[in-house]
Amino acid sequence: MVPGQDIVWLYDPDDIATVLDDRTPGMYPSRRSHTALEKYRKDRPNVYRTAGLLPTNGLEWWKIRSELQKGLSSPQNVRNFLPATDKITKEFIGRLKPNLEAESQSSSTNSFLIEDVMPLISRLNLECMDISVICLLAFDVRLDSFSEEQLLPNSISSRLMESAETTNSCILPTDQGFQLWRYFETPAYRRLRKAQEFMEKTAVELVSQKLLYFNEDQQRLASGEHSKSLMEEYLRNPNLELNDIIGMASDLLLAGVHTTSYSTSFALYHLALNGSTAQERLYREAKKILPDPRENRIGAAVLGSEASYCRAVLKETLRLNPISIGVGRILNRDHVLGGYQVPRGTVIVTQNMISCRQETYFREPLRFLPERWMRETKEPTHPHLVLPFGHGMRSCIARRLAEQSMLVLLLRLIRSFEIEWAGSVPMDVKTKLINQPDQPIRLRFKPRPVELLEGIAHNTGASSMREANAELRQMQMIYGILLPGNTAGGSINQYL
């Protein structure tokens, strides 16, 4: 809350539609947010031409958005990022295996417990999606954030994650209250400034590195040895200046690191609590898409047509646990909302997360039911209720990219592991601009059986366990499957 500033909260989806669908000629959707970030960037005209996508409004905002969204919003460009995202996600799943080996040595269990999956997912997103794209797809650079060097507290990836968390946690405290940081440096503004200085330094270095090798990359691109990154798209755009590109890089680093991590964590929580229903159905879908997850790749056509239940899982997760509580707008003209006259200039905050949990709008609203989004069992829903990425011209610029990365992770993870919730129930949210879990994501992982080996044991008609073992050893040589020394009895079923 800001003294002297009226704020109206909207719960009725019809009122939400009235505000978000406003198409006043010559006006662009505006909001009041990230005001301290705006000051920080405007105080540094040598680095930034504008305050960037997050705090800027009006025509100035649209000039930047209309150019930057060309590389991020088109379906074809997002599909081009899929092979790299799938590859890194596959590597991430492989990195979970040593946890099983370590726990198996100390106990007889075929599962392992991770006390908090969140930091691992954040590092994956740092490597694969958010900075995926930011570092791999945007800059054509990999941070290798799971390496021993990058796991250290002072590494680039660790500090980027910390800086993004610090900045986001300072947005609400500086947006609200008396905003004394406009007159002198308050503790919250100091934390934001220091965090932004590191993220800015990293963005400048990555853009400078891309500039240094730009001509060489163009030659490799012409010869087919190199795929075009986002930064190359932007550097070739005559309507963008270098300051705009640095600002966009900083925005990607800020907005991308934790948002997908939190959403994915909420999805895993719901799937773990609904193992016999939602998780089992998702597993069956993932098994069709990835019969052999070591060899099969996830293609764009698969995500579009065959991963319908995975998409339903993600949408149901975002209904119950959206990235933010709602959407902010500043009214461009007078409106009648809920029977009241609301004047132009009023700040509006839609309360979508609350509305999505009301029986008025959803059957059994607190239950996790992905089936409500499947074509054959879909329930009628107001289109302005579930808006986790915002709405209209000002919706999340990287929405398709974020969805694609989360779908790939959910498919590969549930294909390889059965997960069980080991934390407290229920898990709630705490809001620091974006919604995050209020406790560690404590999960137990049990590797899925390899159907190939099960078929040998049960379907080949082997006359003895010795013959079955011999066949298993042969499969080990052919497929590189690691088997224990003793495969007799119940241990014949191996795991991915």
PETA-V519525 format. One record per residue. N is the residue number from 0. RES is the residue in three letters. PSI is psi in whole degrees, -180 to 180 (999 if undefined). D_LAST is the distance of its C-alpha to the last C-alpha in Angstrom with 2 decimals. Layout:
n=(N:N)
res=(RES:RES)
psi=(PSI:PSI)
d_last=(D_LAST:D_LAST)
//
This chain:
n=(0:1:2:3:4:5:6:7:8:9:10:11:12:13:14:15:16:17:18:19:20:21:22:23:24:25:26:27:28:29:30:31:32:33:34:35:36:37:38:39:40:41:42:43:44:45:46:47:48:49:50:51:52:53:54:55:56:57:58:59:60:61:62:63:64:65:66:67:68:69:70:71:72:73:74:75:76:77:78:79:80:81:82:83:84:85:86:87:88:89:90:91:92:93:94:95:96:97:98:99:100:101:102:103:104:105:106:107:108:109:110:111:112:113:114:115:116:117:118:119:120:121:122:123:124:125:126:127:128:129:130:131:132:133:134:135:136:137:138:139:140:141:142:143:144:145:146:147:148:149:150:151:152:153:154:155:156:157:158:159:160:161:162:163:164:165:166:167:168:169:170:171:172:173:174:175:176:177:178:179:180:181:182:183:184:185:186:187:188:189:190:191:192:193:194:195:196:197:198:199:200:201:202:203:204:205:206:207:208:209:210:211:212:213:214:215:216:217:218:219:220:221:222:223:224:225:226:227:228:229:230:231:232:233:234:235:236:237:238:239:240:241:242:243:244:245:246:247:248:249:250:251:252:253:254:255:256:257:258:259:260:261:262:263:264:265:266:267:268:269:270:271:272:273:274:275:276:277:278:279:280:281:282:283:284:285:286:287:288:289:290:291:292:293:294:295:296:297:298:299:300:301:302:303:304:305:306:307:308:309:310:311:312:313:314:315:316:317:318:319:320:321:322:323:324:325:326:327:328:329:330:331:332:333:334:335:336:337:338:339:340:341:342:343:344:345:346:347:348:349:350:351:352:353:354:355:356:357:358:359:360:361:362:363:364:365:366:367:368:369:370:371:372:373:374:375:376:377:378:379:380:381:382:383:384:385:386:387:388:389:390:391:392:393:394:395:396:397:398:399:400:401:402:403:404:405:406:407:408:409:410:411:412:413:414:415:416:417:418:419:420:421:422:423:424:425:426:427:428:429:430:431:432:433:434:435:436:437:438:439:440:441:442:443:444:445:446:447:448:449:450:451:452:453:454:455:456:457:458:459:460:461:462:463:464:465:466:467:468:469:470:471:472:473:474:475:476:477:478:479:480:481:482:483:484:485:486:487:488:489:490:491:492:493:494:495)
res=(MET:VAL:PRO:GLY:GLN:ASP:ILE:VAL:TRP:LEU:TYR:ASP:PRO:ASP:ASP:ILE:ALA:THR:VAL:LEU:ASP:ASP:ARG:THR:PRO:GLY:MET:TYR:PRO:SER:ARG:ARG:SER:HIS:THR:ALA:LEU:GLU:LYS:TYR:ARG:LYS:ASP:ARG:PRO:ASN:VAL:TYR:ARG:THR:ALA:GLY:LEU:LEU:PRO:THR:ASN:GLY:LEU:GLU:TRP:TRP:LYS:ILE:ARG:SER:GLU:LEU:GLN:LYS:GLY:LEU:SER:SER:PRO:GLN:ASN:VAL:ARG:ASN:PHE:LEU:PRO:ALA:THR:ASP:LYS:ILE:THR:LYS:GLU:PHE:ILE:GLY:ARG:LEU:LYS:PRO:ASN:LEU:GLU:ALA:GLU:SER:GLN:SER:SER:SER:THR:ASN:SER:PHE:LEU:ILE:GLU:ASP:VAL:MET:PRO:LEU:ILE:SER:ARG:LEU:ASN:LEU:GLU:CYS:MET:ASP:ILE:SER:VAL:ILE:CYS:LEU:LEU:ALA:PHE:ASP:VAL:ARG:LEU:ASP:SER:PHE:SER:GLU:GLU:GLN:LEU:LEU:PRO:ASN:SER:ILE:SER:SER:ARG:LEU:MET:GLU:SER:ALA:GLU:THR:THR:ASN:SER:CYS:ILE:LEU:PRO:THR:ASP:GLN:GLY:PHE:GLN:LEU:TRP:ARG:TYR:PHE:GLU:THR:PRO:ALA:TYR:ARG:ARG:LEU:ARG:LYS:ALA:GLN:GLU:PHE:MET:GLU:LYS:THR:ALA:VAL:GLU:LEU:VAL:SER:GLN:LYS:LEU:LEU:TYR:PHE:ASN:GLU:ASP:GLN:GLN:ARG:LEU:ALA:SER:GLY:GLU:HIS:SER:LYS:SER:LEU:MET:GLU:GLU:TYR:LEU:ARG:ASN:PRO:ASN:LEU:GLU:LEU:ASN:ASP:ILE:ILE:GLY:MET:ALA:SER:ASP:LEU:LEU:LEU:ALA:GLY:VAL:HIS:THR:THR:SER:TYR:SER:THR:SER:PHE:ALA:LEU:TYR:HIS:LEU:ALA:LEU:ASN:GLY:SER:THR:ALA:GLN:GLU:ARG:LEU:TYR:ARG:GLU:ALA:LYS:LYS:ILE:LEU:PRO:ASP:PRO:ARG:GLU:ASN:ARG:ILE:GLY:ALA:ALA:VAL:LEU:GLY:SER:GLU:ALA:SER:TYR:CYS:ARG:ALA:VAL:LEU:LYS:GLU:THR:LEU:ARG:LEU:ASN:PRO:ILE:SER:ILE:GLY:VAL:GLY:ARG:ILE:LEU:ASN:ARG:ASP:HIS:VAL:LEU:GLY:GLY:TYR:GLN:VAL:PRO:ARG:GLY:THR:VAL:ILE:VAL:THR:GLN:ASN:MET:ILE:SER:CYS:ARG:GLN:GLU:THR:TYR:PHE:ARG:GLU:PRO:LEU:ARG:PHE:LEU:PRO:GLU:ARG:TRP:MET:ARG:GLU:THR:LYS:GLU:PRO:THR:HIS:PRO:HIS:LEU:VAL:LEU:PRO:PHE:GLY:HIS:GLY:MET:ARG:SER:CYS:ILE:ALA:ARG:ARG:LEU:ALA:GLU:GLN:SER:MET:LEU:VAL:LEU:LEU:LEU:ARG:LEU:ILE:ARG:SER:PHE:GLU:ILE:GLU:TRP:ALA:GLY:SER:VAL:PRO:MET:ASP:VAL:LYS:THR:LYS:LEU:ILE:ASN:GLN:PRO:ASP:GLN:PRO:ILE:ARG:LEU:ARG:PHE:LYS:PRO:ARG:PRO:VAL:GLU:LEU:LEU:GLU:GLY:ILE:ALA:HIS:ASN:THR:GLY:ALA:SER:SER:MET:ARG:GLU:ALA:ASN:ALA:GLU:LEU:ARG:GLN:MET:GLN:MET:ILE:TYR:GLY:ILE:LEU:LEU:PRO:GLY:ASN:THR:ALA:GLY:GLY:SER:ILE:ASN:GLN:TYR:LEU)
psi=(141:129:131:-2:119:135:132:130:134:133:-29:124:-26:-40:-40:-42:-40:-43:-49:-25:9:126:50:123:134:4:148:151:129:157:163:104:156:41:-35:-35:-37:-45:-45:-45:-36:-23:-3:63:-17:-18:-42:138:-32:180:-4:-179:-33:-49:-14:148:172:-157:-36:-43:-46:-36:-39:-48:-44:-28:-43:-29:-15:-35:-18:-27:-23:137:-39:-43:-41:-40:-31:-24:-11:-46:-43:-42:-45:-41:-46:-36:-39:-41:-40:-45:-41:-30:-16:-21:-41:-27:-38:-45:-41:-43:-31:-29:-27:-10:173:7:152:30:168:153:132:122:-32:108:-19:-50:-35:-44:-38:-40:-37:-47:-34:-41:-40:-43:-71:-56:5:-55:-28:-51:-39:-56:-33:-46:-6:38:137:134:-21:55:-7:1:160:-39:-44:-17:-13:149:-30:12:166:-48:-41:-42:-33:-44:-44:-41:-40:-43:-44:-47:-50:-36:-16:-9:-52:-47:-32:-26:-29:172:-156:-6:52:-18:-16:-20:-30:162:110:164:-41:-42:-35:-42:-43:-44:-46:-40:-43:-32:-40:-44:-39:-46:-43:-44:-43:-42:-41:-42:-40:-40:-40:-38:-39:-38:18:-48:-40:-41:-35:-35:-42:-36:-42:-31:-3:7:-1:138:146:132:170:-42:-35:-38:-46:-39:-25:-8:115:-15:-2:136:164:-35:-37:-41:-40:-41:-42:-42:-42:-40:-41:-43:-38:-49:-18:-21:-47:-22:-48:-32:-44:-45:-43:-40:-41:-39:-43:-36:-49:-40:-39:-35:-18:53:-41:-10:-84:-46:-41:-41:-39:-38:-43:-39:-44:-34:-34:-39:-37:73:-41:97:-17:-28:-38:147:155:117:167:-38:-36:-48:-29:-33:-34:-14:39:-38:-35:-40:-38:-39:-44:-42:-39:-36:-46:-18:-48:-36:73:166:-37:168:-26:-157:137:142:155:124:129:-17:171:143:158:115:121:27:2:145:121:118:159:143:-9:139:128:136:115:143:60:-38:-39:-47:-36:-9:18:139:-20:-32:-20:141:133:65:-25:-4:144:104:84:-24:-22:-12:-1:147:-43:-20:20:138:146:130:139:131:-10:23:-55:99:60:-23:17:-160:143:-149:-28:17:166:127:-25:27:-51:-37:-44:-46:-44:-45:-40:-38:-44:-44:-45:-43:-46:-38:-48:-27:-35:-26:144:132:144:139:129:12:-165:152:132:161:131:-175:153:140:120:70:-53:151:133:156:148:9:165:150:88:111:144:131:129:116:143:148:150:113:-28:-45:-35:-37:-37:-43:-34:-22:-11:-12:31:134:-18:162:-30:-43:-40:-42:-39:-43:-38:-41:-37:-42:-33:-42:-38:-46:-3:29:131:125:149:168:-35:112:15:161:-140:-13:9:-29:117:173:154:999)
d_last=(51.68:54.32:58.00:59.98:56.98:56.56:53.04:52.34:49.14:48.32:46.44:47.77:45.69:48.95:50.29:47.05:47.43:51.05:50.16:47.04:48.55:51.77:52.84:56.05:57.39:57.14:54.94:51.31:48.99:49.61:48.21:49.02:46.02:45.02:48.71:48.27:45.82:48.55:51.10:48.91:48.46:52.05:53.22:51.45:52.97:52.33:48.57:48.39:50.58:49.65:47.81:44.78:43.13:42.60:46.23:48.30:50.16:52.49:53.07:51.83:48.39:48.35:49.30:46.20:43.84:44.98:44.20:40.95:39.32:39.62:36.62:34.43:35.37:35.46:32.54:32.56:32.33:29.42:27.55:28.19:26.13:22.99:21.42:21.77:20.49:17.33:16.78:17.33:15.19:12.17:13.23:13.60:10.07:9.19:12.10:10.84:8.46:11.79:12.94:10.66:11.91:15.37:15.62:14.36:17.23:19.73:18.79:17.20:15.10:11.37:11.96:13.70:16.70:17.76:21.52:21.94:19.40:22.43:23.07:19.54:19.92:23.43:22.38:19.92:22.85:25.14:23.12:21.86:24.23:27.21:27.91:25.85:28.16:30.52:29.54:27.45:28.78:32.10:32.90:30.51:29.52:26.21:26.56:23.31:23.51:20.58:22.39:24.29:27.52:26.71:25.46:29.02:31.37:33.79:31.43:31.95:28.81:29.53:33.14:32.41:30.32:33.13:35.84:34.43:34.12:37.64:39.18:37.78:38.90:42.38:42.93:44.02:46.28:48.01:48.27:50.01:53.11:56.04:54.04:56.00:53.66:55.81:58.67:57.06:53.61:52.15:49.21:46.83:48.03:47.78:44.09:43.51:45.55:43.75:40.31:41.52:43.10:39.80:38.01:41.05:41.07:37.44:38.14:41.29:39.56:36.79:39.41:41.67:38.96:38.35:42.13:42.46:40.19:41.09:43.20:40.71:37.91:40.27:40.82:37.09:36.75:39.57:38.00:34.61:32.82:32.37:31.56:34.01:33.14:34.73:37.11:38.35:39.05:41.02:42.82:44.07:45.39:49.16:49.34:47.15:48.42:46.42:47.06:45.41:42.26:42.09:42.57:39.78:37.42:38.39:37.88:34.35:33.49:35.11:33.93:30.37:28.78:28.57:29.31:25.90:24.27:26.42:25.86:22.06:22.35:24.64:22.30:19.44:22.17:23.34:19.98:19.21:22.68:22.31:19.03:20.49:22.25:21.40:17.73:17.15:19.17:17.42:14.02:15.81:17.23:14.11:12.57:15.86:15.86:12.36:11.69:9.34:8.56:8.54:11.96:13.53:15.84:17.52:21.20:24.33:25.18:21.94:22.65:26.18:25.94:22.57:21.39:24.43:22.88:20.95:24.40:25.96:23.63:24.64:28.29:28.44:27.00:29.69:32.31:31.79:30.89:32.37:32.40:36.07:38.50:40.30:42.15:45.24:48.27:51.91:54.16:55.86:58.56:59.91:57.90:58.44:55.40:55.46:59.20:59.92:61.24:58.84:60.41:59.08:57.38:55.80:52.25:49.93:46.55:44.73:42.96:40.15:37.74:40.50:41.49:37.97:37.99:41.32:41.96:44.56:41.92:38.78:38.28:36.63:36.21:34.28:31.54:28.30:28.64:26.89:28.54:31.82:30.79:29.61:32.27:32.84:33.23:34.39:37.08:40.05:39.65:42.04:40.70:41.79:39.79:36.21:36.79:34.07:34.78:38.55:40.70:42.74:43.81:42.57:39.04:36.14:36.33:32.56:31.61:29.82:27.90:26.82:25.79:23.80:21.83:21.17:20.09:17.54:16.07:16.14:14.51:11.53:11.23:11.77:9.49:6.43:8.45:11.46:14.22:17.45:20.64:22.05:25.11:28.53:29.42:30.79:29.71:32.60:33.30:35.57:37.18:37.84:38.72:35.17:33.52:30.92:29.32:31.70:29.15:25.93:22.71:21.41:18.01:15.70:11.97:10.00:6.22:6.39:6.59:6.14:9.82:10.65:10.55:12.18:14.79:15.73:16.32:18.25:19.72:20.90:23.55:22.88:25.99:24.54:21.50:22.58:22.30:18.86:17.81:19.58:17.80:14.38:15.78:17.02:13.76:12.49:15.60:15.34:11.83:11.24:8.35:9.12:10.62:12.97:16.65:17.33:15.37:18.32:18.75:16.29:13.57:13.07:10.20:7.01:3.75:0.00)
//
